[in-house]
Amino acid sequence: MSAAVFLSSLALLSNSISYDYNLFYQRSEWALSFDYSNYARPTQSESSYYYGDAESYQFYNNENVNCFGYAIGIEAYIELGILYAVSNIDEAMYWNRVVPEVVSKARYYNVTLRVLSGLDDSIADDEYRVAFRVNLNGREMHFMRQNADGSWSAKYGEEPSVLFNPDCDYIPEIDEVWKRGYTYDSITTYFARR
């Protein structure tokens, strides 16, 4: 693939993500390296430390919506193509291909996802937190969303939504919560959803 074609295919992605990237040629392919260090974060005056614009938990049952759609508040069953194209996901692939595809897919539905450096990052008043993990062997992903009281909820495929312990606002940090028939063994990545 030529650099021009590669950059053209990048246009959709770059419209939804505003951070620095480096384009380089590696192993007969054009590749991209993203730099998240300059990614815009809200200032303290426009941020809310706790739960921002999160809604109160309400039981949700729609078999046409998966965990991704549920977490970002969209009535859709959203898949990540990269998870079906690879069998092993290393750290570089996770940050350079998987996370950007999450942001790009959300943008397709007019949703902005901003990568956070951790659970305690401040979010703006019009944002709420979403947590994400994948199975490093590919094919499986899972999302959770934070609710107005700080609790977390999720939806597993076609199953109804689940509310996790409402007294625990660090649920995504507990590995056992992510185990429900699958192993989601990547790190937990947090997004601010706007």
Buried (B, 14 or more C-beta within 10 A) or exposed (E): EEEEEBEEEBEEBBEBBEBEBEEEEEEEEBBBEBEBEEBEBBEEEEBBEEBBBBEEBEEEEBEEBBBBBBBBBBEBBBBBEBBEEBEEBEEEBBBBBBBBBBBBBBBEBEBBBBBBEEBEBBBBEBBBBBBBBBBBBBBBBBBBBBBBEBBBBBBBEEEEBBEBEBEEBEBBEBEEBBEBEBBBBBEBBBBBBB
